[in-house]
């Protein structure tokens, strides 16, 4: 019979991808896409809106095409 490891820290890591205490902390959310912006991630505040880096880069790419 195979024995499986069962521990709360292992289950949490399998469920979230992060061990306890190392999961990213959400700072705020992007006003355009609604995605989480975690502590330490780049973000922009433009005309009173908080935007994630991905939305700003997408907007710049679209502007270059036009």
CHARMM internal coordinates of N, CA and C (Angstrom, degrees):
IC EDIT
DIST 1 N 1 CA 1.4462
DIST 1 CA 1 C 1.5310
ANGL 1 N 1 CA 1 C 108.78
DIST 1 C 2 N 1.3227
ANGL 1 CA 1 C 2 N 115.47
DIHE 1 N 1 CA 1 C 2 N 133.02
DIST 2 N 2 CA 1.4494
ANGL 1 C 2 N 2 CA 121.12
DIHE 1 CA 1 C 2 N 2 CA -179.45
DIST 2 CA 2 C 1.5235
ANGL 2 N 2 CA 2 C 110.01
DIHE 1 C 2 N 2 CA 2 C -83.49
DIST 2 C 3 N 1.3252
ANGL 2 CA 2 C 3 N 116.54
DIHE 2 N 2 CA 2 C 3 N 134.41
DIST 3 N 3 CA 1.4614
ANGL 2 C 3 N 3 CA 120.87
DIHE 2 CA 2 C 3 N 3 CA 178.43
DIST 3 CA 3 C 1.5228
ANGL 3 N 3 CA 3 C 108.93
DIHE 2 C 3 N 3 CA 3 C -98.73
DIST 3 C 4 N 1.2946
ANGL 3 CA 3 C 4 N 116.85
DIHE 3 N 3 CA 3 C 4 N 131.27
DIST 4 N 4 CA 1.4533
ANGL 3 C 4 N 4 CA 122.41
DIHE 3 CA 3 C 4 N 4 CA 178.88
DIST 4 CA 4 C 1.5227
ANGL 4 N 4 CA 4 C 109.79
DIHE 3 C 4 N 4 CA 4 C -102.68
DIST 4 C 5 N 1.3135
ANGL 4 CA 4 C 5 N 115.95
DIHE 4 N 4 CA 4 C 5 N 141.80
DIST 5 N 5 CA 1.4588
ANGL 4 C 5 N 5 CA 120.00
DIHE 4 CA 4 C 5 N 5 CA 175.81
DIST 5 CA 5 C 1.5249
ANGL 5 N 5 CA 5 C 108.47
DIHE 4 C 5 N 5 CA 5 C -73.55
DIST 5 C 6 N 1.3100
ANGL 5 CA 5 C 6 N 115.87
DIHE 5 N 5 CA 5 C 6 N 132.34
DIST 6 N 6 CA 1.4602
ANGL 5 C 6 N 6 CA 120.46
DIHE 5 CA 5 C 6 N 6 CA 178.35
DIST 6 CA 6 C 1.5145
ANGL 6 N 6 CA 6 C 108.37
DIHE 5 C 6 N 6 CA 6 C -136.27
DIST 6 C 7 N 1.3112
ANGL 6 CA 6 C 7 N 114.37
DIHE 6 N 6 CA 6 C 7 N 109.68
DIST 7 N 7 CA 1.4528
ANGL 6 C 7 N 7 CA 120.97
DIHE 6 CA 6 C 7 N 7 CA -179.45
DIST 7 CA 7 C 1.5189
ANGL 7 N 7 CA 7 C 107.16
DIHE 6 C 7 N 7 CA 7 C -148.75
DIST 7 C 8 N 1.3354
ANGL 7 CA 7 C 8 N 118.64
DIHE 7 N 7 CA 7 C 8 N 144.59
DIST 8 N 8 CA 1.4691
ANGL 7 C 8 N 8 CA 119.57
DIHE 7 CA 7 C 8 N 8 CA -178.75
DIST 8 CA 8 C 1.5340
ANGL 8 N 8 CA 8 C 113.68
DIHE 7 C 8 N 8 CA 8 C -56.41
DIST 8 C 9 N 1.3244
ANGL 8 CA 8 C 9 N 117.77
DIHE 8 N 8 CA 8 C 9 N -37.38
DIST 9 N 9 CA 1.4645
ANGL 8 C 9 N 9 CA 120.39
DIHE 8 CA 8 C 9 N 9 CA 179.99
DIST 9 CA 9 C 1.5274
ANGL 9 N 9 CA 9 C 110.98
DIHE 8 C 9 N 9 CA 9 C -66.96
DIST 9 C 10 N 1.3272
ANGL 9 CA 9 C 10 N 117.42
DIHE 9 N 9 CA 9 C 10 N -38.12
DIST 10 N 10 CA 1.4621
ANGL 9 C 10 N 10 CA 121.62
DIHE 9 CA 9 C 10 N 10 CA 178.78
DIST 10 CA 10 C 1.5239
ANGL 10 N 10 CA 10 C 110.14
DIHE 9 C 10 N 10 CA 10 C -68.52
DIST 10 C 11 N 1.3279
ANGL 10 CA 10 C 11 N 117.16
DIHE 10 N 10 CA 10 C 11 N -43.78
DIST 11 N 11 CA 1.4734
ANGL 10 C 11 N 11 CA 120.15
DIHE 10 CA 10 C 11 N 11 CA 178.82
DIST 11 CA 11 C 1.5184
ANGL 11 N 11 CA 11 C 110.81
DIHE 10 C 11 N 11 CA 11 C -62.28
DIST 11 C 12 N 1.3375
ANGL 11 CA 11 C 12 N 117.42
DIHE 11 N 11 CA 11 C 12 N -41.51
DIST 12 N 12 CA 1.4627
ANGL 11 C 12 N 12 CA 120.73
DIHE 11 CA 11 C 12 N 12 CA 179.52
DIST 12 CA 12 C 1.5211
ANGL 12 N 12 CA 12 C 110.86
DIHE 11 C 12 N 12 CA 12 C -64.18
DIST 12 C 13 N 1.3138
ANGL 12 CA 12 C 13 N 117.32
DIHE 12 N 12 CA 12 C 13 N -42.83
DIST 13 N 13 CA 1.4591
ANGL 12 C 13 N 13 CA 121.35
DIHE 12 CA 12 C 13 N 13 CA 178.96
DIST 13 CA 13 C 1.5209
ANGL 13 N 13 CA 13 C 110.60
DIHE 12 C 13 N 13 CA 13 C -63.29
DIST 13 C 14 N 1.3222
ANGL 13 CA 13 C 14 N 117.20
DIHE 13 N 13 CA 13 C 14 N -41.50
DIST 14 N 14 CA 1.4628
ANGL 13 C 14 N 14 CA 120.18
DIHE 13 CA 13 C 14 N 14 CA 177.93
DIST 14 CA 14 C 1.5255
ANGL 14 N 14 CA 14 C 111.15
DIHE 13 C 14 N 14 CA 14 C -65.87
DIST 14 C 15 N 1.3234
ANGL 14 CA 14 C 15 N 117.42
DIHE 14 N 14 CA 14 C 15 N -37.00
DIST 15 N 15 CA 1.4592
ANGL 14 C 15 N 15 CA 121.81
DIHE 14 CA 14 C 15 N 15 CA -177.04
DIST 15 CA 15 C 1.5289
ANGL 15 N 15 CA 15 C 111.99
DIHE 14 C 15 N 15 CA 15 C -75.44
DIST 15 C 16 N 1.3350
ANGL 15 CA 15 C 16 N 118.13
DIHE 15 N 15 CA 15 C 16 N -44.56
DIST 16 N 16 CA 1.4633
ANGL 15 C 16 N 16 CA 121.32
DIHE 15 CA 15 C 16 N 16 CA -173.05
DIST 16 CA 16 C 1.5233
ANGL 16 N 16 CA 16 C 113.75
DIHE 15 C 16 N 16 CA 16 C -104.23
DIST 16 C 17 N 1.3249
ANGL 16 CA 16 C 17 N 117.17
DIHE 16 N 16 CA 16 C 17 N -22.41
DIST 17 N 17 CA 1.4504
ANGL 16 C 17 N 17 CA 121.07
DIHE 16 CA 16 C 17 N 17 CA -175.58
DIST 17 CA 17 C 1.5216
ANGL 17 N 17 CA 17 C 113.36
DIHE 16 C 17 N 17 CA 17 C 90.63
DIST 17 C 18 N 1.3295
ANGL 17 CA 17 C 18 N 116.43
DIHE 17 N 17 CA 17 C 18 N -1.36
DIST 18 N 18 CA 1.4613
ANGL 17 C 18 N 18 CA 121.12
DIHE 17 CA 17 C 18 N 18 CA -178.93
DIST 18 CA 18 C 1.5248
ANGL 18 N 18 CA 18 C 110.26
DIHE 17 C 18 N 18 CA 18 C -130.03
DIST 18 C 19 N 1.3383
ANGL 18 CA 18 C 19 N 117.63
DIHE 18 N 18 CA 18 C 19 N 138.36
DIST 19 N 19 CA 1.4590
ANGL 18 C 19 N 19 CA 119.07
DIHE 18 CA 18 C 19 N 19 CA 172.66
DIST 19 CA 19 C 1.5276
ANGL 19 N 19 CA 19 C 110.19
DIHE 18 C 19 N 19 CA 19 C -70.83
DIST 19 C 20 N 1.2964
ANGL 19 CA 19 C 20 N 116.07
DIHE 19 N 19 CA 19 C 20 N 160.80
DIST 20 N 20 CA 1.4657
ANGL 19 C 20 N 20 CA 120.97
DIHE 19 CA 19 C 20 N 20 CA -176.87
DIST 20 CA 20 C 1.5260
ANGL 20 N 20 CA 20 C 110.99
DIHE 19 C 20 N 20 CA 20 C -57.08
DIST 20 C 21 N 1.3174
ANGL 20 CA 20 C 21 N 116.13
DIHE 20 N 20 CA 20 C 21 N 132.07
DIST 21 N 21 CA 1.4525
ANGL 20 C 21 N 21 CA 121.84
DIHE 20 CA 20 C 21 N 21 CA 178.96
DIST 21 CA 21 C 1.5123
ANGL 21 N 21 CA 21 C 114.52
DIHE 20 C 21 N 21 CA 21 C 88.48
DIST 21 C 22 N 1.3268
ANGL 21 CA 21 C 22 N 118.50
DIHE 21 N 21 CA 21 C 22 N -8.30
DIST 22 N 22 CA 1.4533
ANGL 21 C 22 N 22 CA 121.39
DIHE 21 CA 21 C 22 N 22 CA -178.25
DIST 22 CA 22 C 1.5233
ANGL 22 N 22 CA 22 C 113.09
DIHE 21 C 22 N 22 CA 22 C -112.86
DIST 22 C 23 N 1.3162
ANGL 22 CA 22 C 23 N 117.60
DIHE 22 N 22 CA 22 C 23 N 3.58
DIST 23 N 23 CA 1.4580
ANGL 22 C 23 N 23 CA 119.27
DIHE 22 CA 22 C 23 N 23 CA 179.53
DIST 23 CA 23 C 1.5246
ANGL 23 N 23 CA 23 C 109.42
DIHE 22 C 23 N 23 CA 23 C -72.67
DIST 23 C 24 N 1.3304
ANGL 23 CA 23 C 24 N 116.77
DIHE 23 N 23 CA 23 C 24 N 146.77
DIST 24 N 24 CA 1.4617
ANGL 23 C 24 N 24 CA 119.08
DIHE 23 CA 23 C 24 N 24 CA -177.87
DIST 24 CA 24 C 1.5271
ANGL 24 N 24 CA 24 C 111.22
DIHE 23 C 24 N 24 CA 24 C -67.28
DIST 24 C 25 N 1.3098
ANGL 24 CA 24 C 25 N 116.27
DIHE 24 N 24 CA 24 C 25 N 139.35
DIST 25 N 25 CA 1.4642
ANGL 24 C 25 N 25 CA 121.12
DIHE 24 CA 24 C 25 N 25 CA 178.54
DIST 25 CA 25 C 1.5170
ANGL 25 N 25 CA 25 C 108.65
DIHE 24 C 25 N 25 CA 25 C -93.54
DIST 25 C 26 N 1.3209
ANGL 25 CA 25 C 26 N 115.83
DIHE 25 N 25 CA 25 C 26 N 128.70
DIST 26 N 26 CA 1.4539
ANGL 25 C 26 N 26 CA 120.95
DIHE 25 CA 25 C 26 N 26 CA -179.82
DIST 26 CA 26 C 1.5240
ANGL 26 N 26 CA 26 C 109.64
DIHE 25 C 26 N 26 CA 26 C -75.36
DIST 26 C 27 N 1.3270
ANGL 26 CA 26 C 27 N 115.39
DIHE 26 N 26 CA 26 C 27 N 127.60
DIST 27 N 27 CA 1.4621
ANGL 26 C 27 N 27 CA 122.14
DIHE 26 CA 26 C 27 N 27 CA 177.96
DIST 27 CA 27 C 1.5264
ANGL 27 N 27 CA 27 C 109.61
DIHE 26 C 27 N 27 CA 27 C -87.83
DIST 27 C 28 N 1.3192
ANGL 27 CA 27 C 28 N 115.85
DIHE 27 N 27 CA 27 C 28 N -48.59
DIST 28 N 28 CA 1.4670
ANGL 27 C 28 N 28 CA 122.45
DIHE 27 CA 27 C 28 N 28 CA 179.68
DIST 28 CA 28 C 1.5241
ANGL 28 N 28 CA 28 C 107.81
DIHE 27 C 28 N 28 CA 28 C -164.31
DIST 28 C 29 N 1.3168
ANGL 28 CA 28 C 29 N 116.95
DIHE 28 N 28 CA 28 C 29 N -173.23
DIST 29 N 29 CA 1.4614
ANGL 28 C 29 N 29 CA 120.87
DIHE 28 CA 28 C 29 N 29 CA 176.89
DIST 29 CA 29 C 1.5244
ANGL 29 N 29 CA 29 C 109.23
DIHE 28 C 29 N 29 CA 29 C -121.64
DIST 29 C 30 N 1.3195
ANGL 29 CA 29 C 30 N 115.44
DIHE 29 N 29 CA 29 C 30 N 155.61
DIST 30 N 30 CA 1.4602
ANGL 29 C 30 N 30 CA 122.26
DIHE 29 CA 29 C 30 N 30 CA 178.53
DIST 30 CA 30 C 1.5263
ANGL 30 N 30 CA 30 C 108.80
DIHE 29 C 30 N 30 CA 30 C -73.97
DIST 30 C 31 N 1.3214
ANGL 30 CA 30 C 31 N 116.41
DIHE 30 N 30 CA 30 C 31 N 133.29
DIST 31 N 31 CA 1.4586
ANGL 30 C 31 N 31 CA 120.91
DIHE 30 CA 30 C 31 N 31 CA -179.82
DIST 31 CA 31 C 1.5242
ANGL 31 N 31 CA 31 C 113.03
DIHE 30 C 31 N 31 CA 31 C -71.36
DIST 31 C 32 N 1.3369
ANGL 31 CA 31 C 32 N 118.24
DIHE 31 N 31 CA 31 C 32 N -19.51
DIST 32 N 32 CA 1.4669
ANGL 31 C 32 N 32 CA 120.44
DIHE 31 CA 31 C 32 N 32 CA -179.95
DIST 32 CA 32 C 1.5231
ANGL 32 N 32 CA 32 C 111.91
DIHE 31 C 32 N 32 CA 32 C -91.67
DIST 32 C 33 N 1.3306
ANGL 32 CA 32 C 33 N 117.85
DIHE 32 N 32 CA 32 C 33 N -53.91
DIST 33 N 33 CA 1.4661
ANGL 32 C 33 N 33 CA 119.94
DIHE 32 CA 32 C 33 N 33 CA -174.20
DIST 33 CA 33 C 1.5265
ANGL 33 N 33 CA 33 C 113.33
DIHE 32 C 33 N 33 CA 33 C -99.44
DIST 33 C 34 N 1.3275
ANGL 33 CA 33 C 34 N 117.36
DIHE 33 N 33 CA 33 C 34 N -14.96
DIST 34 N 34 CA 1.4574
ANGL 33 C 34 N 34 CA 120.52
DIHE 33 CA 33 C 34 N 34 CA -179.98
DIST 34 CA 34 C 1.5175
ANGL 34 N 34 CA 34 C 114.05
DIHE 33 C 34 N 34 CA 34 C 80.32
DIST 34 C 35 N 1.3341
ANGL 34 CA 34 C 35 N 116.91
DIHE 34 N 34 CA 34 C 35 N 4.01
DIST 35 N 35 CA 1.4489
ANGL 34 C 35 N 35 CA 121.28
DIHE 34 CA 34 C 35 N 35 CA 179.51
DIST 35 CA 35 C 1.5156
ANGL 35 N 35 CA 35 C 112.21
DIHE 34 C 35 N 35 CA 35 C -71.57
DIST 35 C 36 N 1.3240
ANGL 35 CA 35 C 36 N 115.40
DIHE 35 N 35 CA 35 C 36 N 154.47
DIST 36 N 36 CA 1.4617
ANGL 35 C 36 N 36 CA 120.66
DIHE 35 CA 35 C 36 N 36 CA 178.88
DIST 36 CA 36 C 1.5196
ANGL 36 N 36 CA 36 C 111.13
DIHE 35 C 36 N 36 CA 36 C -72.32
DIST 36 C 37 N 1.3043
ANGL 36 CA 36 C 37 N 116.10
DIHE 36 N 36 CA 36 C 37 N 139.82
DIST 37 N 37 CA 1.4574
ANGL 36 C 37 N 37 CA 123.09
DIHE 36 CA 36 C 37 N 37 CA 171.21
DIST 37 CA 37 C 1.5235
ANGL 37 N 37 CA 37 C 105.77
DIHE 36 C 37 N 37 CA 37 C -113.60
DIST 37 C 38 N 1.3219
ANGL 37 CA 37 C 38 N 115.84
DIHE 37 N 37 CA 37 C 38 N 113.91
DIST 38 N 38 CA 1.4584
ANGL 37 C 38 N 38 CA 121.41
DIHE 37 CA 37 C 38 N 38 CA -174.97
DIST 38 CA 38 C 1.5197
ANGL 38 N 38 CA 38 C 110.76
DIHE 37 C 38 N 38 CA 38 C -90.16
DIST 38 C 39 N 1.3174
ANGL 38 CA 38 C 39 N 115.10
DIHE 38 N 38 CA 38 C 39 N 159.68
DIST 39 N 39 CA 1.4603
ANGL 38 C 39 N 39 CA 121.61
DIHE 38 CA 38 C 39 N 39 CA 176.97
DIST 39 CA 39 C 1.5262
ANGL 39 N 39 CA 39 C 108.32
DIHE 38 C 39 N 39 CA 39 C -57.09
DIST 39 C 40 N 1.3187
ANGL 39 CA 39 C 40 N 116.38
DIHE 39 N 39 CA 39 C 40 N 129.15
DIST 40 N 40 CA 1.4612
ANGL 39 C 40 N 40 CA 121.35
DIHE 39 CA 39 C 40 N 40 CA 179.95
DIST 40 CA 40 C 1.5174
ANGL 40 N 40 CA 40 C 113.83
DIHE 39 C 40 N 40 CA 40 C 95.67
DIST 40 C 41 N 1.3399
ANGL 40 CA 40 C 41 N 119.06
DIHE 40 N 40 CA 40 C 41 N -14.39
DIST 41 N 41 CA 1.4590
ANGL 40 C 41 N 41 CA 121.70
DIHE 40 CA 40 C 41 N 41 CA 177.92
DIST 41 CA 41 C 1.5246
ANGL 41 N 41 CA 41 C 110.01
DIHE 40 C 41 N 41 CA 41 C -81.47
DIST 41 C 42 N 1.3192
ANGL 41 CA 41 C 42 N 115.51
DIHE 41 N 41 CA 41 C 42 N 150.40
DIST 42 N 42 CA 1.4604
ANGL 41 C 42 N 42 CA 120.28
DIHE 41 CA 41 C 42 N 42 CA 176.83
DIST 42 CA 42 C 1.5251
ANGL 42 N 42 CA 42 C 109.48
DIHE 41 C 42 N 42 CA 42 C -73.30
DIST 42 C 43 N 1.3228
ANGL 42 CA 42 C 43 N 116.25
DIHE 42 N 42 CA 42 C 43 N 141.11
DIST 43 N 43 CA 1.4608
ANGL 42 C 43 N 43 CA 121.55
DIHE 42 CA 42 C 43 N 43 CA 174.32
DIST 43 CA 43 C 1.5183
ANGL 43 N 43 CA 43 C 107.70
DIHE 42 C 43 N 43 CA 43 C -150.30
DIST 43 C 44 N 1.3220
ANGL 43 CA 43 C 44 N 115.73
DIHE 43 N 43 CA 43 C 44 N 165.82
DIST 44 N 44 CA 1.4501
ANGL 43 C 44 N 44 CA 121.36
DIHE 43 CA 43 C 44 N 44 CA -178.10
DIST 44 CA 44 C 1.5156
ANGL 44 N 44 CA 44 C 109.54
DIHE 43 C 44 N 44 CA 44 C -128.30
DIST 44 C 45 N 1.3112
ANGL 44 CA 44 C 45 N 116.56
DIHE 44 N 44 CA 44 C 45 N 143.74
DIST 45 N 45 CA 1.4540
ANGL 44 C 45 N 45 CA 121.61
DIHE 44 CA 44 C 45 N 45 CA 172.44
DIST 45 CA 45 C 1.5234
ANGL 45 N 45 CA 45 C 106.43
DIHE 44 C 45 N 45 CA 45 C -113.30
DIST 45 C 46 N 1.3351
ANGL 45 CA 45 C 46 N 115.62
DIHE 45 N 45 CA 45 C 46 N 108.88
DIST 46 N 46 CA 1.4545
ANGL 45 C 46 N 46 CA 121.90
DIHE 45 CA 45 C 46 N 46 CA -175.15
DIST 46 CA 46 C 1.5253
ANGL 46 N 46 CA 46 C 108.55
DIHE 45 C 46 N 46 CA 46 C -125.32
DIST 46 C 47 N 1.3142
ANGL 46 CA 46 C 47 N 116.86
DIHE 46 N 46 CA 46 C 47 N 119.99
DIST 47 N 47 CA 1.4702
ANGL 46 C 47 N 47 CA 123.03
DIHE 46 CA 46 C 47 N 47 CA -179.89
DIST 47 CA 47 C 1.5284
ANGL 47 N 47 CA 47 C 111.56
DIHE 46 C 47 N 47 CA 47 C 52.05
DIST 47 C 48 N 1.3138
ANGL 47 CA 47 C 48 N 116.53
DIHE 47 N 47 CA 47 C 48 N 41.54
DIST 48 N 48 CA 1.4601
ANGL 47 C 48 N 48 CA 121.68
DIHE 47 CA 47 C 48 N 48 CA 176.72
DIST 48 CA 48 C 1.5111
ANGL 48 N 48 CA 48 C 114.87
DIHE 47 C 48 N 48 CA 48 C 81.13
DIST 48 C 49 N 1.3249
ANGL 48 CA 48 C 49 N 118.29
DIHE 48 N 48 CA 48 C 49 N -0.66
DIST 49 N 49 CA 1.4658
ANGL 48 C 49 N 49 CA 121.58
DIHE 48 CA 48 C 49 N 49 CA 177.56
DIST 49 CA 49 C 1.5177
ANGL 49 N 49 CA 49 C 109.33
DIHE 48 C 49 N 49 CA 49 C -103.56
DIST 49 C 50 N 1.3276
ANGL 49 CA 49 C 50 N 116.13
DIHE 49 N 49 CA 49 C 50 N 143.14
DIST 50 N 50 CA 1.4553
ANGL 49 C 50 N 50 CA 121.41
DIHE 49 CA 49 C 50 N 50 CA 176.29
DIST 50 CA 50 C 1.5249
ANGL 50 N 50 CA 50 C 107.21
DIHE 49 C 50 N 50 CA 50 C -99.77
DIST 50 C 51 N 1.3321
ANGL 50 CA 50 C 51 N 115.54
DIHE 50 N 50 CA 50 C 51 N 122.75
DIST 51 N 51 CA 1.4606
ANGL 50 C 51 N 51 CA 121.70
DIHE 50 CA 50 C 51 N 51 CA -174.68
DIST 51 CA 51 C 1.5210
ANGL 51 N 51 CA 51 C 110.66
DIHE 50 C 51 N 51 CA 51 C -123.91
DIST 51 C 52 N 1.3229
ANGL 51 CA 51 C 52 N 115.91
DIHE 51 N 51 CA 51 C 52 N 141.77
DIST 52 N 52 CA 1.4669
ANGL 51 C 52 N 52 CA 120.34
DIHE 51 CA 51 C 52 N 52 CA 176.17
DIST 52 CA 52 C 1.5284
ANGL 52 N 52 CA 52 C 109.24
DIHE 51 C 52 N 52 CA 52 C -77.02
DIST 52 C 53 N 1.2939
ANGL 52 CA 52 C 53 N 115.98
DIHE 52 N 52 CA 52 C 53 N 162.13
DIST 53 N 53 CA 1.4560
ANGL 52 C 53 N 53 CA 121.53
DIHE 52 CA 52 C 53 N 53 CA -178.06
DIST 53 CA 53 C 1.5296
ANGL 53 N 53 CA 53 C 111.28
DIHE 52 C 53 N 53 CA 53 C -61.80
DIST 53 C 54 N 1.3264
ANGL 53 CA 53 C 54 N 117.33
DIHE 53 N 53 CA 53 C 54 N -37.74
DIST 54 N 54 CA 1.4533
ANGL 53 C 54 N 54 CA 120.92
DIHE 53 CA 53 C 54 N 54 CA -178.25
DIST 54 CA 54 C 1.5296
ANGL 54 N 54 CA 54 C 111.74
DIHE 53 C 54 N 54 CA 54 C -62.81
DIST 54 C 55 N 1.3294
ANGL 54 CA 54 C 55 N 117.49
DIHE 54 N 54 CA 54 C 55 N -42.62
DIST 55 N 55 CA 1.4686
ANGL 54 C 55 N 55 CA 120.45
DIHE 54 CA 54 C 55 N 55 CA 179.27
DIST 55 CA 55 C 1.5243
ANGL 55 N 55 CA 55 C 111.18
DIHE 54 C 55 N 55 CA 55 C -65.31
DIST 55 C 56 N 1.3206
ANGL 55 CA 55 C 56 N 117.30
DIHE 55 N 55 CA 55 C 56 N -40.46
DIST 56 N 56 CA 1.4618
ANGL 55 C 56 N 56 CA 120.57
DIHE 55 CA 55 C 56 N 56 CA 178.99
DIST 56 CA 56 C 1.5215
ANGL 56 N 56 CA 56 C 110.00
DIHE 55 C 56 N 56 CA 56 C -65.76
DIST 56 C 57 N 1.3297
ANGL 56 CA 56 C 57 N 117.75
DIHE 56 N 56 CA 56 C 57 N -43.50
DIST 57 N 57 CA 1.4645
ANGL 56 C 57 N 57 CA 120.70
DIHE 56 CA 56 C 57 N 57 CA 179.09
DIST 57 CA 57 C 1.5196
ANGL 57 N 57 CA 57 C 111.09
DIHE 56 C 57 N 57 CA 57 C -64.35
DIST 57 C 58 N 1.3418
ANGL 57 CA 57 C 58 N 118.02
DIHE 57 N 57 CA 57 C 58 N -40.33
DIST 58 N 58 CA 1.4654
ANGL 57 C 58 N 58 CA 121.04
DIHE 57 CA 57 C 58 N 58 CA 177.16
DIST 58 CA 58 C 1.5184
ANGL 58 N 58 CA 58 C 110.89
DIHE 57 C 58 N 58 CA 58 C -61.88
DIST 58 C 59 N 1.3177
ANGL 58 CA 58 C 59 N 116.93
DIHE 58 N 58 CA 58 C 59 N -42.40
DIST 59 N 59 CA 1.4568
ANGL 58 C 59 N 59 CA 121.83
DIHE 58 CA 58 C 59 N 59 CA 179.22
DIST 59 CA 59 C 1.5280
ANGL 59 N 59 CA 59 C 110.49
DIHE 58 C 59 N 59 CA 59 C -63.33
DIST 59 C 60 N 1.3238
ANGL 59 CA 59 C 60 N 117.52
DIHE 59 N 59 CA 59 C 60 N -41.67
DIST 60 N 60 CA 1.4668
ANGL 59 C 60 N 60 CA 121.12
DIHE 59 CA 59 C 60 N 60 CA 179.01
DIST 60 CA 60 C 1.5198
ANGL 60 N 60 CA 60 C 111.30
DIHE 59 C 60 N 60 CA 60 C -66.19
DIST 60 C 61 N 1.3469
ANGL 60 CA 60 C 61 N 117.04
DIHE 60 N 60 CA 60 C 61 N -38.98
DIST 61 N 61 CA 1.4751
ANGL 60 C 61 N 61 CA 120.49
DIHE 60 CA 60 C 61 N 61 CA 177.62
DIST 61 CA 61 C 1.5206
ANGL 61 N 61 CA 61 C 110.61
DIHE 60 C 61 N 61 CA 61 C -63.23
DIST 61 C 62 N 1.3336
ANGL 61 CA 61 C 62 N 116.90
DIHE 61 N 61 CA 61 C 62 N -42.82
DIST 62 N 62 CA 1.4655
ANGL 61 C 62 N 62 CA 120.37
DIHE 61 CA 61 C 62 N 62 CA 178.49
DIST 62 CA 62 C 1.5181
ANGL 62 N 62 CA 62 C 111.06
DIHE 61 C 62 N 62 CA 62 C -63.74
DIST 62 C 63 N 1.3266
ANGL 62 CA 62 C 63 N 118.20
DIHE 62 N 62 CA 62 C 63 N -37.56
DIST 63 N 63 CA 1.4545
ANGL 62 C 63 N 63 CA 122.28
DIHE 62 CA 62 C 63 N 63 CA 179.95
DIST 63 CA 63 C 1.5381
ANGL 63 N 63 CA 63 C 110.76
DIHE 62 C 63 N 63 CA 63 C -67.60
DIST 63 C 64 N 1.3393
ANGL 63 CA 63 C 64 N 117.74
DIHE 63 N 63 CA 63 C 64 N -33.60
DIST 64 N 64 CA 1.4630
ANGL 63 C 64 N 64 CA 121.16
DIHE 63 CA 63 C 64 N 64 CA 179.28
DIST 64 CA 64 C 1.5173
ANGL 64 N 64 CA 64 C 110.97
DIHE 63 C 64 N 64 CA 64 C -69.34
DIST 64 C 65 N 1.3308
ANGL 64 CA 64 C 65 N 117.87
DIHE 64 N 64 CA 64 C 65 N -32.83
DIST 65 N 65 CA 1.4577
ANGL 64 C 65 N 65 CA 122.47
DIHE 64 CA 64 C 65 N 65 CA -177.78
DIST 65 CA 65 C 1.5287
ANGL 65 N 65 CA 65 C 110.13
DIHE 64 C 65 N 65 CA 65 C -71.84
DIST 65 C 66 N 1.3334
ANGL 65 CA 65 C 66 N 116.93
DIHE 65 N 65 CA 65 C 66 N -38.41
DIST 66 N 66 CA 1.4751
ANGL 65 C 66 N 66 CA 120.63
DIHE 65 CA 65 C 66 N 66 CA -176.73
DIST 66 CA 66 C 1.4912
ANGL 66 N 66 CA 66 C 113.50
DIHE 65 C 66 N 66 CA 66 C -67.75
END
COOR INIT
IC SEED 1 N 1 CA 1 C
IC BUILD
